[in-house]
Amino acid sequence: MGKDSDYYKKKKNDQLLQLRGLIKELPGFACEYIYSKELTAQTSTLVSYTYDILSFFRFLTYSNPIYKDFETSQFLVDDIKDLRSEDIIEYQRYLELNTNPDTELRENGKKAIARKMSALRGLFHYLYIHEYIAKDPMILVPMPVIKKDKNIVRMNSTEINDLLNAIEFGNSQMTERQRKICEKTRQRDLAILTLMLGTGIRVSECAGLDVTDVDFVDNSLTIVRKGGGQDIIYFGEEVENVLLSYIEGERKLIHPAEGQEKALFYSMKNQRISVDAIENLVKKYAKMAVPNKKITPHKLRSTYGTSLYRQTGDIRLVADVLGHENVNTTIAYYAAIEDEHKRQAADAVSLREKQDDDLQ
């Protein structure tokens, strides 16, 4: 159950194996940096750091003739101690449009570039404070400016209704083939989207659910948060009804693949449904029912958070239910709702009575 389930144990082991494989490609001094973060970062985060740092050393082997025959693990501190900020900025420009002829052409957005540069900044800061290098070339490197979008994409009640009705009853946008496919997984799909819209759980939290994580005595779910911690959240009658219908209906007819017996939601191959599969089914139904908005699983979460905040006005409750570790994250994200609320005051008070047109 929860983080002690076979699914999460396997997931953690797979991440550890992935990390060990990637670390073998890092220079020794970069390995030290990754090891220094083991106590404060999740394994998945360390995997991301390692990928991003490897990207830099692969760039050096591609762009600098001195290192063209190097393996990334062969780099020594002496090889990078004289790097200047201009060298890092050159890498930053490379990331904007990967032009390495040995790899697929890939364009990175500002968020991706900022993430990669952040990992590199951490590495050079570590080397500097531990006196491996005399100066930190990252100090003078400007980081990409990420503009926060104040407009939260979310659905209104009519759009939510259209989305759920499209799953349950179909709609005019469906082809006959789509209708037949959707009919096979109607209860599952309705349960997944109703659950996400009714609780605000992340797509990864939904995919990781076991059937034993659902408690119908007090209508609660045991979930594993993004950071690996376990949490209990509660759901209402609408969620209860669709979950029961799915568990007592479609799920009973499934013959799970070996080792997949405990999963709550299954794919068409009778294996635990993946994060990608949930993302795809959300996009599929949203395209049919809410074509004017780009709806993803995270937008379902935004829809729930917005509704909860409007109903309660309690930002700390929203932060707690959504699993935000810092309430400031929630405040920053839902600040636009405050603006909408304040905007209602613009025409709420009349200063002078409107004159009758006939008297003018």
C-alpha positions as CSV (number, residue, x, y, z in Angstrom):
1,M,0.0,0.0,0.0
2,G,1.2,3.5,-0.8
3,K,5.0,3.9,-1.1
4,D,5.5,0.4,0.2
5,S,3.7,-1.1,-2.8
6,D,5.5,-3.3,-5.3
7,Y,5.0,-0.7,-7.9
8,Y,6.9,2.0,-6.0
9,K,9.6,-0.3,-4.8
10,K,10.2,-1.4,-8.4
11,K,10.1,2.2,-9.6
12,K,12.7,3.2,-7.0
13,N,15.0,0.3,-7.9
14,D,14.7,1.1,-11.7
15,Q,15.6,4.8,-11.0
16,L,18.6,3.7,-8.9
17,L,19.8,1.4,-11.7
18,Q,19.3,4.2,-14.2
19,L,21.3,6.6,-12.0
20,R,24.2,4.1,-11.6
21,G,24.4,3.6,-15.3
22,L,24.4,7.4,-16.0
23,I,27.0,8.1,-13.3
24,K,29.5,5.9,-15.0
25,E,29.5,8.4,-17.9
26,L,30.3,11.3,-15.7
27,P,33.8,12.7,-14.9
28,G,34.9,11.8,-11.3
29,F,34.5,15.3,-10.0
30,A,31.0,15.5,-11.3
31,C,30.2,12.1,-9.6
32,E,31.3,13.7,-6.3
33,Y,28.8,16.5,-6.9
34,I,25.9,14.1,-7.5
35,Y,26.9,12.0,-4.5
36,S,26.9,15.2,-2.4
37,K,23.2,15.7,-3.1
38,E,22.0,12.1,-2.4
39,L,20.7,13.0,1.1
40,T,18.7,16.0,0.0
41,A,17.4,15.1,-3.4
42,Q,15.1,12.4,-4.8
43,T,16.6,9.7,-7.1
44,S,14.5,11.0,-10.0
45,T,16.0,14.5,-9.4
46,L,19.5,13.1,-9.4
47,V,18.8,11.3,-12.7
48,S,17.8,14.7,-14.2
49,Y,20.9,16.4,-12.8
50,T,23.1,13.7,-14.3
51,Y,21.4,13.9,-17.7
52,D,21.8,17.7,-17.7
53,I,25.5,17.7,-16.7
54,L,26.3,15.0,-19.2
55,S,24.7,17.2,-21.9
56,F,27.4,19.8,-21.2
57,F,30.3,17.4,-21.4
58,R,28.9,15.9,-24.6
59,F,28.7,19.4,-26.0
60,L,32.4,19.9,-25.2
61,T,33.4,16.7,-27.1
62,Y,31.3,17.9,-30.0
63,S,32.3,21.5,-30.1
64,N,36.0,21.5,-29.0
65,P,38.5,19.7,-31.2
66,I,40.7,19.1,-28.1
67,Y,38.1,16.8,-26.7
68,K,36.7,15.2,-29.8
69,D,38.1,11.8,-28.9
70,F,37.2,12.1,-25.2
71,E,34.8,9.9,-23.4
72,T,32.7,12.1,-21.0
73,S,34.1,10.1,-18.1
74,Q,37.7,11.1,-19.0
75,F,37.4,14.8,-18.2
76,L,39.6,16.0,-15.4
77,V,39.2,19.2,-13.4
78,D,42.3,20.6,-15.3
79,D,40.3,20.3,-18.5
80,I,37.6,22.8,-17.4
81,K,39.4,25.0,-14.8
82,D,40.1,27.7,-17.4
83,L,36.6,27.8,-18.8
84,R,35.2,31.4,-19.1
85,S,31.6,32.6,-18.9
86,E,31.7,33.1,-22.7
87,D,32.3,29.3,-23.1
88,I,29.2,28.6,-21.0
89,I,27.1,31.2,-22.9
90,E,28.2,29.4,-26.1
91,Y,26.7,26.2,-24.6
92,Q,23.6,28.1,-23.7
93,R,23.2,29.2,-27.3
94,Y,23.8,25.6,-28.5
95,L,20.9,24.4,-26.3
96,E,18.5,26.8,-28.0
97,L,18.8,24.7,-31.1
98,N,20.9,21.6,-30.8
99,T,23.0,21.5,-34.0
100,N,25.1,18.5,-33.2
101,P,25.2,16.5,-36.5
102,D,25.5,13.2,-34.6
103,T,22.2,13.7,-32.8
104,E,18.6,14.5,-33.7
105,L,17.9,18.2,-34.2
106,R,16.3,19.4,-31.0
107,E,15.0,22.7,-29.8
108,N,15.0,23.5,-26.1
109,G,12.5,26.0,-24.6
110,K,13.5,28.5,-21.9
111,K,12.4,26.2,-19.1
112,A,14.5,23.3,-20.4
113,I,17.5,25.6,-20.8
114,A,17.1,27.1,-17.4
115,R,16.9,23.6,-15.8
116,K,20.1,22.5,-17.6
117,M,21.9,25.7,-16.7
118,S,20.8,25.3,-13.1
119,A,22.4,21.9,-12.9
120,L,25.6,23.2,-14.4
121,R,25.6,26.2,-12.0
122,G,25.3,23.8,-9.1
123,L,28.3,21.7,-10.4
124,F,30.6,24.7,-10.8
125,H,29.6,26.2,-7.4
126,Y,30.5,22.9,-5.8
127,L,33.8,22.8,-7.5
128,Y,34.5,26.4,-6.5
129,I,33.7,26.1,-2.8
130,H,35.7,22.9,-2.6
131,E,38.6,24.7,-4.2
132,Y,38.8,22.5,-7.3
133,I,38.7,25.6,-9.4
134,A,39.9,29.2,-8.7
135,K,36.9,31.0,-10.2
136,D,33.3,30.1,-11.0
137,P,32.6,30.8,-14.7
138,M,28.8,30.7,-14.1
139,I,28.8,33.9,-12.0
140,L,28.6,36.1,-15.1
141,V,26.3,33.9,-17.1
142,P,22.8,35.3,-17.3
143,M,20.0,32.8,-16.7
144,P,17.0,32.6,-19.0
145,V,14.1,34.7,-17.7
146,I,10.9,32.6,-17.4
147,K,7.8,34.7,-17.5
148,K,5.0,33.4,-15.3
149,D,1.7,33.0,-17.0
150,K,-0.9,34.7,-14.9
151,N,-3.7,33.1,-16.8
152,I,-4.3,29.7,-15.4
153,V,-5.8,27.4,-18.0
154,R,-8.8,25.7,-16.4
155,M,-12.2,24.5,-17.3
156,N,-15.5,26.0,-16.2
157,S,-18.5,23.8,-15.0
158,T,-20.0,23.6,-18.5
159,E,-16.7,22.3,-20.0
160,I,-16.3,19.8,-17.2
161,N,-19.8,18.5,-17.8
162,D,-19.1,18.3,-21.6
163,L,-15.8,16.4,-21.0
164,L,-17.4,13.8,-18.7
165,N,-20.4,13.4,-20.9
166,A,-18.1,12.8,-23.9
167,I,-16.7,9.8,-22.0
168,E,-19.9,8.5,-20.7
169,F,-22.2,9.0,-23.7
170,G,-19.9,9.9,-26.6
171,N,-20.2,13.1,-28.7
172,S,-20.6,14.1,-32.3
173,Q,-16.8,14.6,-32.7
174,M,-16.2,10.8,-32.3
175,T,-15.7,8.6,-35.3
176,E,-17.4,5.2,-35.2
177,R,-14.0,3.6,-34.6
178,Q,-13.3,5.9,-31.7
179,R,-16.7,5.2,-30.2
180,K,-16.1,1.5,-30.2
181,I,-12.7,1.9,-28.6
182,C,-14.0,4.2,-25.9
183,E,-16.9,1.9,-25.1
184,K,-14.4,-0.8,-24.0
185,T,-12.8,1.5,-21.4
186,R,-15.7,3.8,-20.7
187,Q,-15.9,3.1,-16.9
188,R,-12.1,3.2,-16.5
189,D,-11.7,6.5,-18.4
190,L,-14.7,8.1,-16.6
191,A,-13.2,7.0,-13.2
192,I,-9.8,8.4,-14.0
193,L,-11.0,11.8,-15.1
194,T,-13.6,12.1,-12.4
195,L,-11.0,11.1,-9.8
196,M,-8.5,13.7,-11.1
197,L,-11.1,16.4,-11.4
198,G,-12.5,15.6,-8.0
199,T,-9.3,15.4,-6.0
200,G,-6.6,17.3,-7.9
201,I,-4.1,14.4,-7.8
202,R,-1.2,14.4,-10.2
203,V,-1.1,12.0,-13.2
204,S,1.8,10.1,-11.6
205,E,-0.1,9.7,-8.4
206,C,-3.1,8.4,-10.3
207,A,-1.0,5.9,-12.3
208,G,0.6,4.6,-9.1
209,L,-2.6,3.7,-7.3
210,D,-3.3,0.2,-6.2
211,V,-6.9,-1.0,-5.6
212,T,-6.0,-1.4,-1.9
213,D,-5.2,2.3,-1.8
214,V,-8.9,3.1,-2.1
215,D,-10.9,3.1,1.2
216,F,-14.6,3.3,0.7
217,V,-15.3,3.3,4.5
218,D,-14.1,6.9,4.8
219,N,-13.8,7.7,1.1
220,S,-10.0,8.2,1.1
221,L,-7.0,7.5,-1.1
222,T,-3.5,6.7,0.0
223,I,-1.2,8.3,-2.6
224,V,2.5,8.8,-3.0
225,R,3.5,12.4,-3.7
226,K,6.0,13.6,-6.2
227,G,8.7,13.9,-3.5
228,G,8.1,10.3,-2.4
229,G,6.1,11.1,0.7
230,Q,2.8,9.3,1.5
231,D,-0.4,11.2,1.9
232,I,-4.1,10.6,2.4
233,I,-6.7,12.6,0.6
234,Y,-10.5,12.4,0.6
235,F,-13.1,12.2,-2.2
236,G,-16.8,12.9,-2.5
237,E,-19.8,11.0,-3.6
238,E,-19.4,11.6,-7.3
239,V,-15.9,10.1,-7.2
240,E,-17.1,7.3,-5.0
241,N,-19.8,6.3,-7.5
242,V,-17.6,6.1,-10.6
243,L,-14.8,4.3,-8.8
244,L,-17.2,1.7,-7.5
245,S,-18.8,1.2,-10.9
246,Y,-15.4,0.7,-12.5
247,I,-14.1,-1.6,-9.7
248,E,-17.2,-3.7,-9.7
249,G,-17.6,-3.6,-13.5
250,E,-14.8,-3.4,-16.1
251,R,-12.0,-4.1,-13.6
252,K,-13.5,-7.4,-12.6
253,L,-13.4,-8.6,-16.2
254,I,-9.7,-7.9,-16.6
255,H,-7.1,-10.7,-16.4
256,P,-4.1,-8.8,-15.1
257,A,-0.6,-9.6,-16.5
258,E,1.7,-11.3,-14.0
259,G,2.8,-9.0,-11.2
260,Q,0.1,-6.4,-12.1
261,E,-2.7,-7.8,-10.0
262,K,-2.9,-4.9,-7.5
263,A,-3.1,-2.0,-9.9
264,L,-6.2,0.1,-9.8
265,F,-6.2,1.2,-13.4
266,Y,-5.2,-1.0,-16.3
267,S,-4.1,-0.5,-19.9
268,M,-5.6,-2.4,-22.9
269,K,-2.7,-4.9,-22.4
270,N,-3.9,-5.7,-18.9
271,Q,-0.9,-4.0,-17.3
272,R,-0.8,-1.0,-14.9
273,I,-1.8,2.1,-16.9
274,S,1.2,4.4,-17.6
275,V,1.5,8.1,-17.1
276,D,1.8,8.6,-20.9
277,A,-1.5,6.6,-21.4
278,I,-3.4,8.8,-19.0
279,E,-2.0,12.0,-20.6
280,N,-3.1,10.7,-24.0
281,L,-6.6,9.8,-22.9
282,V,-7.1,13.2,-21.2
283,K,-5.9,15.0,-24.4
284,K,-8.1,12.7,-26.6
285,Y,-11.4,13.5,-24.7
286,A,-10.5,17.1,-24.2
287,K,-9.9,17.6,-27.9
288,M,-13.4,16.3,-28.5
289,A,-15.2,18.2,-25.7
290,V,-13.1,21.3,-25.1
291,P,-11.5,22.0,-28.4
292,N,-10.7,25.7,-27.7
293,K,-8.5,24.9,-24.7
294,K,-5.3,22.8,-24.4
295,I,-6.3,20.5,-21.6
296,T,-3.7,18.2,-20.0
297,P,-3.8,16.3,-16.7
298,H,-2.1,19.3,-15.0
299,K,-5.0,21.5,-16.2
300,L,-7.4,19.1,-14.5
301,R,-5.4,19.7,-11.3
302,S,-5.6,23.5,-11.9
303,T,-9.4,23.2,-12.4
304,Y,-9.8,21.4,-9.1
305,G,-7.5,23.8,-7.2
306,T,-9.3,26.8,-8.6
307,S,-12.7,25.4,-7.7
308,L,-11.6,24.5,-4.2
309,Y,-10.1,28.0,-3.6
310,R,-13.2,29.8,-4.9
311,Q,-15.5,27.6,-2.7
312,T,-13.4,27.9,0.5
313,G,-11.2,30.9,0.1
314,D,-8.6,28.9,2.1
315,I,-5.3,29.0,0.2
316,R,-3.6,26.8,2.9
317,L,-6.2,24.1,2.4
318,V,-5.6,24.2,-1.4
319,A,-1.8,23.9,-0.8
320,D,-2.3,20.9,1.6
321,V,-4.7,19.0,-0.7
322,L,-2.6,19.6,-3.8
323,G,0.5,18.5,-1.9
324,H,2.5,21.7,-2.3
325,E,5.4,21.7,0.1
326,N,5.5,25.5,0.2
327,V,2.2,27.5,0.4
328,N,4.0,30.3,-1.4
329,T,3.9,28.1,-4.5
330,T,0.1,27.9,-4.3
331,I,-0.2,31.7,-3.6
332,A,1.9,32.5,-6.6
333,Y,0.0,30.1,-8.9
334,Y,-3.5,31.2,-7.8
335,A,-2.8,34.9,-7.5
336,A,-4.7,35.5,-10.7
337,I,-7.9,34.3,-9.0
338,E,-7.4,37.0,-6.3
339,D,-7.2,39.5,-9.2
340,E,-10.4,38.2,-10.7
341,H,-12.1,38.5,-7.3
342,K,-10.9,42.1,-6.8
343,R,-12.0,43.0,-10.3
344,Q,-15.6,42.3,-9.2
345,A,-15.3,45.4,-7.0
346,A,-14.9,47.7,-10.0
347,D,-18.6,48.0,-10.7
348,A,-20.0,47.0,-7.4
349,V,-20.3,50.5,-6.0
350,S,-22.2,53.3,-7.8
351,L,-21.0,56.8,-7.0
352,R,-23.8,58.7,-8.8
353,E,-27.2,57.7,-9.9
354,K,-27.5,57.3,-13.6
355,Q,-29.6,60.0,-15.2
356,D,-32.7,59.1,-17.2
357,D,-31.9,59.7,-20.9
358,D,-35.2,61.6,-21.3
359,L,-34.1,64.1,-18.7
360,Q,-30.8,64.9,-20.4
